[in-house]
Amino acid sequence: MTRIRRTSDMGATSRPRTTGLRQFLDLEQQRDWIAGKIDLPDTGDRLESLEQRFKYVARFEKLLSRPQAGEVLEILKLYGPNCIPILRKTERYYWSVSCLPSTSDKPLVRVNASWMELFTLYAQDEDIRSRFIVHLSDFTTDRSATPSRVDEPFLEQSVAMPEHLSYFFPRGADIFGINVRGSVSIRKFLTNRRVLRAIRAFNLTHMNRGRNAYQASHCYSVADYMQAD
């Protein structure tokens, strides 16, 4: 007689593994957060590695000696709570911020998630300039990923002066790079509702792809300012 094997005998029916922020936030919560409809409750305590914190103390002190340090930290205070969901719960493992990373473009700080750069700040004389990586389709007139459809009038209105903004097309489908020069224009850009939705959408896309590949370069001292009340 043939025995019928029950599902439980097979170790249960396999289910797709939940990755990224889906284990903390369902898709409806994510969509509502992108649209600015809800505030997401975060954990009260941060999981912190003292060894990791001490690893980058010297670099952080070097950053503080730069004339742009004050503006950098103020911009990060704006970027952190507005552009990254559940900051404390996802810190280091789903996003990270590096301090004076050793790359050829010599940034002051860079925010990453998964394998992707999200946001970078550079010195610009005594001021700063920034680079945002976002979805191209969020900045076109017809919501397509077509470079010729870039909504230039909107981009120019999203900064203090049109000449403060330029853009480029990195490799990859639906990827768009935006350069914003000057702290005044960076602040205006970050407080534009359409821009903010686009930044949130891109950041969530990459945080949902799984663990952050740049955990080892996370600087807790810089992240302190991103999470300041």
Secondary structure, 3 states (H helix, E strand, C coil): CCCCCCHHHHCCCCCCCCCHHHHCCCHHHHHHHHCCCCCCCCCCCCCCCHHHHHHCHHHHHHHHCCCCHHHHHHHHHHHHHHHCCCHHHHECCCEEEEECCCCCCCCCEEEEECCEEEEEEEEECCEEEEEEEECHHHHECCCCCCHHHECHHHHHHCCCCHHHEEEECCCCCCCEEEEEECHHHHHHHHCCHHHHHHHHHHHHHHHCCCCCCCHHHCCHHHHHHHCCC
